[in-house]
């Protein structure tokens, strides 16, 4: 698998343009992955949540969580040196997303930006899908 290639293909052979991750977010994700030798990457998804309906999630993936057989319901690819897993059903909602790691005073948070989404809740933590 080419670690510099961020694009991958969905089963219907439509090209997925992928995601982007800022340098600050890459550094923080790699820091979190390297905290435990069992961590191998991250899983990005969307979940029902918040007042607008959905929110983005990011979870560390451990070697012990992987099944011996490849999961046909998700794609995996490398962005720089980060192994990323995405469920096929979530891929359209993650396409074009930019992930950043923002520090403001004592707060530190991953922020997800998607210019294609139109409706957000007031706090900016959740979004709706039309």
C-alpha positions in Angstrom: 0.0 0.0 0.0 1.4 3.4 -1.0 1.7 5.4 2.2 1.7 8.8 0.3 -1.4 8.0 -1.6 -4.6 9.4 0.1 -7.1 8.3 -2.6 -8.7 5.0 -2.6 -11.6 3.4 -4.5 -15.0 2.5 -3.4 -16.6 -0.8 -4.7 -18.6 1.0 -7.3 -15.3 2.2 -8.8 -16.0 5.9 -8.2 -12.9 7.6 -7.1 -13.0 9.0 -3.5 -11.2 12.2 -3.3 -10.3 11.5 0.3 -9.6 13.7 3.3 -6.9 16.1 4.4 -5.1 16.4 7.7 -3.1 19.4 8.8 0.4 19.1 10.1 -0.7 19.9 13.7 -3.3 17.2 13.5 -0.8 14.7 12.0 1.6 15.3 14.9 -1.1 14.9 17.5 -2.5 11.7 15.9 1.0 10.2 15.7 1.6 11.1 19.3 -1.6 9.4 20.4 -0.9 6.3 18.3 2.6 6.0 19.7 1.4 6.1 23.3 0.6 2.4 23.1 2.6 -0.1 20.9 -0.7 -1.9 20.2 -2.1 1.2 18.4 -1.8 0.9 14.6 -4.0 3.7 13.3 -7.3 5.6 13.5 -10.9 4.9 12.5 -13.0 7.9 11.3 -16.8 7.7 11.3 -20.0 9.7 11.8 -22.4 9.0 14.6 -25.9 10.3 15.5 -25.4 13.0 18.0 -26.1 16.6 19.0 -28.9 18.9 18.2 -28.2 18.9 14.4 -28.1 15.1 14.0 -24.5 13.8 13.4 -21.0 14.3 14.5 -17.6 13.1 13.3 -15.7 10.6 15.5 -12.1 9.5 15.5 -10.9 6.4 17.5 -7.6 4.7 17.9 -7.4 1.3 16.3 -5.5 -1.4 18.1 -4.0 -4.5 16.6 -6.0 -6.7 19.0 -9.3 -5.2 17.6 -8.6 -6.2 14.0 -10.2 -9.3 12.7 -8.1 -11.9 10.9 -10.2 -11.4 7.8 -10.4 -8.1 6.0 -13.6 -6.2 6.9 -15.5 -5.9 3.6 -17.5 -3.0 5.1 -14.6 -0.6 5.4 -11.7 0.8 3.4 -8.2 1.4 4.8 -5.5 3.7 3.5 -2.5 5.6 4.6 -2.4 9.4 4.9 1.3 10.3 5.2 2.2 7.7 7.9 -1.2 7.3 9.5 -3.3 4.2 8.8 -6.9 5.2 8.5 -10.0 3.0 8.5 -13.4 4.3 7.2 -16.7 2.4 6.8 -18.0 2.5 3.3 -21.3 3.9 4.5 -19.5 6.8 6.2 -17.2 7.6 3.3 -19.5 10.0 1.4 -19.9 12.1 4.6 -16.1 12.1 5.2 -15.2 13.0 1.6 -13.5 16.4 1.5 -13.2 16.7 5.3 -10.2 18.5 6.7 -9.0 17.5 10.1 -7.1 20.0 12.2 -5.8 20.1 15.8 -6.6 23.4 17.5 -5.0 24.8 20.6 -6.8 27.7 22.3 -5.6 28.7 25.7 -5.8 25.5 27.8 -8.2 23.8 25.3 -7.0 21.3 22.7 -9.4 19.7 20.2 -9.6 18.0 16.9 -11.8 20.0 14.5 -13.4 18.6 11.4 -14.1 21.0 8.5 -16.3 20.1 5.6 -17.3 22.9 3.1 -20.1 20.7 1.6 -22.2 20.7 4.8 -24.7 23.4 5.2 -26.4 23.0 8.6 -24.6 23.0 11.9 -25.7 23.2 15.5 -25.0 26.4 17.4 -21.9 25.0 19.1 -20.5 23.6 15.8 -20.1 20.1 17.1 -22.8 18.4 15.1 -24.2 18.7 11.6 -27.2 17.6 9.6 -27.3 15.7 6.3 -29.9 16.7 3.7 
